[in-house]
Structure formats: structure tokens, C-alpha cells
Amino acid sequence: MTRKMTMAQAIIGYLKQQHVERDGKEHSFFAGCCGIFGHGNVAGIGQALQQNPDFRYYLFRNEQAMVHTATAFAKASNRLRTLVCTTSIGPGATNMVTGAATATINRLPVLLLPGDIFARRNVAPVLQQLESSSSQDVSVNDCFKPIAKYWDRIQRAEQILTALPEAMRVLTSPAETGAVVLALPQDVQTEAFDFPAEFLEKRVWNIRRPRADTDAIQRAEEWIRATRKPLLIAGGGVLYS
């Protein structure tokens, strides 16, 4: 069984079905999508969001603030929930770089969906589109590569069948999580494909609760008992677990 839909529609449909579970409690992983629209994402992701009002959209006026908000939400949710962020290609995309770096360095999950240069290329460049004059395979979204925990440019609609599950694996991993970037060429967003129906079915990801090493605990106990006024400093890992 398959469903014919655009890549953007399939992405939103997939994200809506992603849930997480820990300690027997289950809920949706994404609380909605933050975005600023332009030519690089309005006809694809924009249309898909309009067709899925149950996947809430939050309007922002600054891309960096948008990612910082998503990161703060993920931290306040103990990394059990997060937000999607979408922008057009160009300065809108590069404004998210600082927020992405903050998310990665603090191991906080956030999914970024910047628009990208036309995969067809014969219609490029367009207004506010930035790319390298020395290569037809480099855009401003390559700026995210050094700071993303997972990065991919989707050149064909069917590539999301493997890219999205891998993105979710990273986002829900306590050890690997951070900024995940899927660069979406604006023409590919609107291309239709027969997606497997099972791809759009509900999926539940288990968020592990990391356990401390037994030997380390015993060593800490010895140190604590041997001191007069012990001081314990607990970091984010203790809070999240």
C-alpha cells in the first residue's frame, strides 16, 4: 500500500506520527513547527503545514530566536519533546547557525528544515539565494555541517525514507542528540512520490534513562565517606536521566 503525496507532505505526515516513551509515559515528540516563509519553503513545507492544522505552526520574526526557542523548549521538556524549525534559503537559513551550534554543544534536540537551492539547477539562482560560484553542489546550508549532529541534503523525494528515521534516531539519543539539519531543495519539496503507507504510521521511540557505572558509584561513595563536608555537583545529564 502506498500514498501519493509531495515530499513536504510526507515529511509533516511522518513527524506527526513520531512519539517517545519513557517510564511507561508516551507522547508526541514534536510539539509543532516554528517558521518564517519565503520562496525556498512556502510552496512545499508551507503548504504541508497549512494542510495539517493539527501540527501547530508558530510564526516567528527572527530565525536565530526561533531556534533558541526550540532549544529552550527541548531543555525544559527534559529532551522528551522539541520543535521543528523551517526557513527559506539564504540569510534566513544562515541565521539559524548560531542556534544550531548552541543546541549541539548542549546536546539538546532540535530539527531544522532550511530550504535549499534548486536540485534542477536550471532555474537558479533566485532572489536571496546564496551558493558557491565555484561549485554547483554547495549552498549556504553547508555551513551547518560542522555543527550538526546529523546533516543531509534531500535531492530525491524517496531519500526521506531513510533520512528521517536516521534523524529521529539521533534526536532521541541521549548521547548523540543535538541539531539535526535536513536541507530541502525547494523544487524537491513539491515533487510527488508513492510513499509506503507504513512510513506514515505511528512510531514510538524509547528514550533510555542512562545508568551510572557501578564501580564509579562505589568509588564516589568511598570519597564521600572519607571527607568531612562533601559537595556534590550534578550536571545536566543527572537532571535529564
Disulfide bonds with the S-S distance in Angstrom:
none
